């Protein structure tokens, strides 16, 4: 945890295959919402599901479909954010 103008919480999540993944959540130092700490914990719980979904997609050996160029490409051809989008993903060459 670091303290400047925002508070940053970090943790390691154990994956089902035995590896780990780092997760970060940033909050303001003086939140105006009294539920801010509860919302941060709920966000971390939701991130668990996202990490598992991305790991499953990355392990797919058949390739992933790019919505823009309509080609099958490997998971290395996509950014982390695009992998989270599911069927609406675009490869790095189509995005940039």
N, C-alpha and C positions, 0 to 999 in steps of 0.2 A: 504494500500500500504506500502510495506517495501523497504528499500533501503540498499542493500549490493552490491553484484556483479550482482544481478538480481533484477528486479522489479516484484513484485507479485501483481496482481490485483485480488480482490475478490468481488463477488456480490451474492445476493440472487435472485433466480428466482422463481416467483410464478407459481405453477402448476395448471392445469385445475381443479383438485379436491379441491383446496384451500390451499394445503400445500406449503412449500417452499423447495428449494434445493440450496445448496451453490456451486458456480462455481469458479475455480481459473485458472488464466492464468499467466504464467511466461514469462518475456521477459528480454533480456540482458539490462544492464544499458546504453550501448553505441551501439545501433544497427547499422550495416553497411548498411542496406537497408533503404532508405528514406520512404518506404511504411510500415514500421514496425508497426506504430500505427494503420493504416487502416487495416492491416492484423490481428491485435489483435482483433479489433472490429468485423471483419468478422468471426473470430474464435468463439467469444462469441455468435454471431447470429447462427452459425452452432450448437453450443453446446445446444442451446434451443431445437432444433429438436431432439437431442440425448437424452436429459433428458425426453422429452415427450414420445419417443419411449420406453425407458427403463421402465418408469412408466406403460405404457400400457401392456408391457410384464409381469411385476411383478404382475399385478392385474389379470392375467389369472388364473382361478381356475382349469383348466383341467390339467395343468402341462406343462412342456417344454421338448422337445425332446433333448437328448444328442446324438451327432453325433458319439462319440467314443463307448459307451457301448450300444447304441440303446435302451434306456429305457426312459420312461416318468418320470420326477422328478419335484419337486416343485422349485420355484424360489430361495428358500433359499439354495439349493444345488449348486448354481452357483455363481461365483465371479462377481463383477460389470463389469469387462472387458469382461467376457464371455457372459454376458447378452447382451452386445452391438453387439456381433458378429452375432446375428440372427440365421440362420439355421446352421451355422458352429460352434455353441457353444459346449463346453465340460463341464461336471460337475466337481466339486472339486475333487472327487475321481479319475477321469480319468486324470486330469491335474497334480495333485500332487502325 
